[in-house]
Amino acid sequence: MLYAIIGRDKDNSLEQRLAARPEHLQRLEALKGQGRLLLAGPFPAIDSEDPGPAGFSGSLIVAEFESLEAAQQWADQDPYVAAGVYQSVTIRPFKKVLP
């Protein structure tokens, strides 16, 4: 089943985000390589593709996992969690309808 993983960034966490980004992307590439990643990306803090020092307010990952528990376990091991980027992470079952 697909699950949406929504991480909300802590204020002023851009430096930690940038430092942990290579490891974070490596894990997403692994999901992609397994054919389990539907989409992933950050939420810019301002209305711009490159928010610069304004940074980001969080991230969205939609991927396939065996269960909600498996999705939670995967999310708990995210480098952004370890680096203190996220203030909270929410995981919800997701049903793709379109396209």
Buried (B, 14 or more C-beta within 10 A) or exposed (E): EBBBBBBBBEEEBBEBBEEBBEBBEEBBEEBBEEEBBBEBEBBBBEEEEEBEEEBBBBBEBBBBBEEEEEBBEBBEEBBBBBBEBBEEBEBEEBEEEEE
